[in-house]
């Protein structure tokens, strides 16, 4: 067992089985043993690669999207330019470089990063030395805001519920002493009231996931945008629910792994329910656009023309790499459909780029 698994076993011996949300929280954010205490999970030498690391085109287009929203907001100066879970700082670095095409945008921006990984904070500081760091969205300043969340909400803890003959029961993580392994069990008391009524007739053994922290953070973001002005862009992989299906997954060294195997050494994530995020934003008084597929979103922002321009000025090998990066970001068989973009903004702003028909 990993040190984190041993810690969880001791915890379960005291408290009993843990919710999957608690398991994810411990596995990812334990200050000494959690996955985010590791040096660098992102990149070729880590466990996964995000869109900004695939190509500069992604961050550049997002930067121009931010500058457009800043102009639509009346060009406030200063304003908070926020990224949640900024990885190695690549997205914002590329975005700011492109944003310099719009006079005054970069000068007005005050960078705020929400990051809990100390090693990643150090990498971000190299690229974005003027930023301020926060542990949670609740710590962000009360100000006009443009916020980016790329592959952030998928990493927030979820709870799982399974349909049985006696209703929906929550899935829990338990330690089996005989095998010294972690396993899934069902809570004895039904929790059907937590599952949307529309899923009442779901087939036996169906699984429904609820991401309460994601919903709570999105609501908080939307409330701030409604109160102080601004816009947010969420890009993540997910679906439009409510729905059934088991999406919790573990990734280690760019390959899928068992969710309960070697906790603390694998990235854990689950698909984002964009409908749940939309409802949270609506209830908070913000305006929502999308979601639309990432491929369509990037095409509307001009990625085809940008890729063509970069490829024309590159050597043959470089041009081929640019074409490959373009396909990976936009193709239906790659990230173009599963990944989606959604905008949240204060009511009354113009239609955000990338979301008009």
C-alpha positions in Angstrom: 0.0 0.0 0.0 1.1 3.6 -0.6 1.7 5.8 2.4 -1.6 7.6 1.6 -3.5 4.3 1.4 -2.1 3.4 4.8 -3.3 6.7 6.1 -6.7 6.1 4.7 -6.9 2.6 6.2 -6.2 4.1 9.6 -8.8 6.8 9.0 -11.4 4.2 8.0 -10.7 2.1 11.1 -11.7 5.1 13.2 -14.4 6.7 11.1 -15.7 3.9 9.0 -16.1 3.9 5.2 -15.5 7.3 3.5 -17.5 9.0 0.8 -15.8 9.1 -2.6 -15.6 12.9 -2.2 -13.7 12.5 1.0 -11.5 9.8 -0.6 -10.7 12.1 -3.5 -10.0 15.1 -1.2 -7.5 13.0 0.8 -5.9 11.4 -2.2 -5.4 14.7 -4.1 -4.9 17.3 -1.4 -3.4 15.7 1.7 -0.6 18.2 2.6 2.2 15.5 2.7 0.9 12.4 1.0 -1.6 13.7 -1.6 -1.2 13.7 -5.3 -0.9 17.5 -5.5 2.0 17.4 -3.1 4.0 15.8 -6.0 6.4 17.9 -8.1 4.9 18.1 -11.6 1.9 16.1 -12.6 1.5 18.0 -15.9 3.5 17.5 -19.1 5.3 14.7 -20.9 7.2 13.8 -17.7 4.1 13.9 -15.6 0.7 12.1 -15.8 -1.3 14.2 -18.2 -1.2 17.0 -20.7 -3.6 19.9 -20.9 -4.7 22.0 -23.9 -2.3 24.9 -23.2 0.6 22.5 -23.1 -0.4 21.0 -26.5 -0.2 24.3 -28.4 0.3 28.0 -27.9 -2.7 28.5 -30.1 -5.1 27.6 -27.3 -3.8 30.2 -24.9 -3.4 32.9 -27.5 -7.1 32.6 -28.6 -8.2 32.5 -25.0 -6.2 35.7 -24.4 -8.0 37.5 -27.2 -11.3 36.2 -25.8 -10.4 37.8 -22.5 -9.4 41.1 -24.1 -12.7 41.1 -26.0 -14.7 40.6 -22.7 -12.6 43.4 -21.1 -13.6 45.8 -23.8 -17.3 44.7 -23.5 -17.0 45.4 -19.7 -16.0 49.0 -20.5 -12.2 48.5 -20.1 -12.1 48.6 -16.2 -8.7 49.4 -14.8 -7.6 47.7 -12.8 -9.5 44.4 -13.0 -8.8 40.9 -11.7 -7.6 38.4 -14.3 -8.0 35.0 -12.6 -7.1 31.5 -13.4 -8.2 28.5 -11.4 -5.7 25.6 -11.3 -3.2 27.3 -13.6 -0.9 24.3 -14.0 2.6 25.5 -15.1 1.3 29.0 -16.0 1.4 28.3 -19.7 -2.2 29.4 -20.5 -2.0 32.8 -18.9 1.5 33.4 -20.3 0.3 32.8 -23.8 -3.0 34.7 -23.1 -1.1 37.8 -21.9 1.2 37.7 -24.9 -1.7 37.7 -27.3 -3.6 40.2 -25.2 -0.9 42.8 -25.8 -2.5 43.3 -29.2 -5.3 45.1 -27.4 -4.0 48.4 -26.0 -4.4 48.8 -22.2 -5.6 45.2 -21.5 -2.4 43.8 -20.0 -1.6 47.0 -18.1 -5.0 46.9 -16.5 -4.8 43.2 -15.5 -4.0 42.2 -11.9 -3.2 38.4 -11.9 -4.8 36.1 -9.3 -4.1 32.4 -9.3 -6.0 29.8 -7.4 -3.5 26.9 -6.8 -2.9 24.5 -3.9 0.2 22.7 -5.3 3.3 24.2 -3.9 5.6 22.9 -6.7 3.3 24.3 -9.4 3.1 27.6 -7.6 6.8 27.8 -7.9 6.7 27.1 -11.7 3.9 29.6 -12.1 5.9 32.3 -10.3 8.7 31.9 -12.9 6.2 32.7 -15.7 3.9 35.1 -13.8 5.9 36.8 -11.1 3.4 39.6 -10.6 0.6 37.3 -9.7 -1.1 36.8 -6.3 -1.9 33.3 -5.1 -5.0 32.0 -3.3 -6.1 28.6 -2.0 -9.8 29.0 -2.8 -12.1 31.1 -5.0 -13.6 32.6 -1.8 -10.3 34.5 -1.3 -10.5 36.4 -4.6 -10.8 40.2 -4.5 -14.1 41.9 -4.8 -13.5 43.5 -8.2 -14.4 43.4 -11.9 -13.1 40.0 -13.0 -12.3 37.9 -16.0 -11.8 34.3 -14.8 -10.5 31.2 -16.6 -11.0 27.6 -15.5 -9.4 25.1 -17.9 -9.6 21.5 -16.6 -10.3 22.7 -13.1 -13.8 21.5 -12.2 -13.1 17.9 -13.3 -10.7 17.6 -10.4 -13.1 18.6 -7.7 -14.5 15.8 -5.5 -17.7 14.0 -6.4 -20.1 11.7 -4.7 -21.5 8.6 -6.3 -24.9 7.0 -5.9 -25.9 3.5 -7.1 -29.5 2.4 -7.9 -30.6 -0.8 -6.0 -33.8 -2.6 -5.4 -34.3 -0.4 -2.3 -33.5 2.9 -4.0 -30.3 4.9 -4.5 -27.5 4.2 -2.0 -24.2 6.2 -1.8 -21.0 4.5 -2.8 -18.3 4.5 -0.1 -14.6 3.5 0.0 -13.7 1.0 2.7 -10.6 -0.9 3.7 -10.7 -4.7 3.6 -8.4 -6.1 6.3 -8.2 -9.6 4.9 -6.7 -8.4 1.6 -5.3 -5.1 2.9 -6.9 -3.4 -0.1 -9.4 -0.6 -0.6 -12.9 -1.5 -2.0 -16.2 0.1 -2.8 -19.2 -0.6 -0.6 -22.8 0.8 -0.4 -24.1 2.8 2.5 -26.9 0.9 4.2 -29.3 3.9 4.3 -30.9 5.0 1.0 -30.2 8.5 -0.2 -32.8 8.7 -3.1 -33.7 12.3 -2.2 -30.2 13.5 -3.3 -30.7 12.1 -6.8 -32.7 14.1 -9.4 -36.3 13.0 -9.8 -35.8 12.6 -13.5 -33.6 9.6 -12.8 -36.2 7.8 -10.7 -36.7 5.2 -13.4 -33.1 4.6 -14.2 -32.1 1.0 -14.6 -30.9 -1.1 -11.7 -27.2 -0.7 -10.9 -27.1 2.8 -12.6 -24.6 5.2 -11.1 -25.2 9.0 -10.7 -22.5 11.5 -9.7 -22.9 14.7 -7.9 -20.1 17.3 -7.7 -21.2 19.5 -4.9 -17.9 21.5 -4.5 -17.9 22.3 -8.2 -21.5 23.6 -8.0 -20.7 25.6 -4.9 -17.6 27.2 -6.4 -19.4 28.0 -9.7 -22.2 29.6 -7.8 -19.7 31.7 -5.8 -18.0 32.8 -9.1 -21.3 33.7 -10.7 -22.4 35.7 -7.7 -19.1 37.7 -7.9 -19.6 38.3 -11.6 -23.2 39.4 -11.1 -22.2 41.8 -8.2 -18.9 43.3 -9.5 -19.0 42.7 -13.3 -17.1 40.4 -15.5 -17.0 37.1 -17.3 -15.7 33.6 -16.8 -14.8 30.9 -19.3 -15.0 27.2 -18.2 -13.3 24.6 -20.5 -13.5 21.0 -19.4 -14.5 17.5 -20.4 -18.0 16.6 -19.5 -21.6 16.2 -20.5 -25.0 17.9 -20.2 -26.9 16.1 -17.4 -28.6 15.0 -15.3 -27.4 11.6 -16.4 -26.3 8.2 -15.2 -22.8 6.8 -15.8 -19.6 6.2 -14.0 -17.0 8.8 -15.0 -14.5 8.8 -12.0 -11.1 7.9 -13.4 -7.5 7.7 -12.4 -4.5 8.6 -14.7 -0.9 7.7 -14.0 1.9 8.2 -16.4 -0.5 9.1 -19.2 -2.4 5.8 -18.8 -5.7 4.9 -17.0 -5.3 3.2 -13.7 -7.5 1.7 -11.0 -9.2 4.5 -9.0 -8.5 2.7 -5.7 -5.0 1.5 -6.6 -2.0 3.5 -5.2 -3.9 6.6 -4.0 -1.8 9.7 -3.9 0.2 8.6 -7.0 -2.6 9.0 -9.6 -4.6 12.0 -10.8 -8.3 11.6 -10.0 -11.0 13.3 -12.0 -14.6 13.0 -13.2 -16.6 14.4 -16.1 -18.2 17.7 -15.5 -22.0 18.0 -15.5 -22.3 21.3 -17.4 -26.1 21.5 -16.8 -25.5 21.5 -13.0 -23.0 24.4 -13.5 -25.5 26.2 -15.7 -28.2 25.9 -13.0 -25.8 27.2 -10.3 -24.9 30.2 -12.4 -28.6 30.9 -13.3 -29.6 30.8 -9.6 -26.8 33.2 -8.8 -28.1 35.8 -11.2 -25.5 35.5 -14.0 -25.9 34.9 -17.7 -24.8 31.6 -19.3 -23.7 30.8 -22.8 -23.0 27.3 -24.0 -21.7 24.8 -23.5 -20.3 24.2 -27.0 -17.7 21.7 -28.1 -14.1 22.8 -27.7 -13.5 22.2 -31.4 -16.4 24.4 -32.5 -15.5 27.1 -29.9 -11.9 27.3 -31.1 -12.9 27.4 -34.7 -15.2 30.3 -34.0 -12.3 32.1 -32.3 -10.1 31.6 -35.5 -7.9 28.6 -34.7 -8.0 27.4 -38.3 -6.5 30.6 -39.6 -4.0 30.8 -36.8 -2.8 27.2 -37.5 -2.5 28.0 -41.2 -0.4 31.1 -40.4 1.9 29.3 -38.0 2.4 26.3 -40.4 3.2 28.6 -43.4 6.1 30.1 -41.4 7.4 26.8 -40.0 9.8 24.2 -41.3 8.2 21.0 -42.6 8.6 19.1 -39.4 7.2 22.1 -37.4 4.3 22.6 -39.8 3.4 18.9 -39.4 3.5 19.3 -35.6 1.2 22.4 -35.8 -1.3 20.5 -37.9 -1.2 17.6 -35.4 -1.8 20.0 -32.5 -4.7 21.6 -34.3 -6.3 18.2 -34.9 -5.8 17.2 -31.3 -7.5 20.3 -30.0 -10.4 20.4 -32.4 -11.2 17.0 -33.9 -14.3 15.1 -32.8 -12.2 12.0 -32.3 -9.8 13.9 -30.0 -10.7 16.8 -27.7 -13.1 18.6 -30.0 -16.4 17.1 -28.7 -15.8 15.7 -25.2 -14.2 18.9 -24.1 -16.7 21.8 -23.9 -16.6 25.5 -23.3 -19.1 27.5 -21.3 -19.2 31.3 -20.6 -20.7 32.9 -17.5 -21.0 36.7 -17.3 -22.8 39.6 -15.8 -26.2 40.2 -17.5 -26.2 42.9 -20.1 -22.8 42.2 -21.7 -22.6 41.5 -25.4 -22.5 38.0 -26.8 -19.1 36.4 -25.9 -17.0 35.4 -28.9 -17.2 31.7 -29.7 -20.8 31.2 -28.6 -22.8 32.8 -31.4 -24.4 30.6 -34.0 
